[in-house]
Amino acid sequence: MKIVAIIVVVVIALFFLLPILYGSAPLPEDMSAGQIGNFIGGFARYWIDALTSAFSSP
C-alpha cells in the first residue's frame, strides 16, 4: 500500500511540475488575475499540446 501511495504522489507531482519546469506555465509573482490567468493558461496549453502530440498520427 505504501508503494501505491508513493507512485500516486510522484504522478501528481509530475503532473504539476512538468509545465512549470518546461517553462510554459510561469509561476505567478503576485495574486493578480493576470498572473494567475497566465499560469493556468500555460498549464492548460502545455497539457493540450502534450496530449495532441501524443495522440496525433504520424
Protein Blocks (a to p, Z undefined) as FASTA:
>chain_A
ZZmmmmmmmmmmmmmmmmmmnopaccdfblcfklmmmmmmmmmmmmmmmmmmmmpcZZ
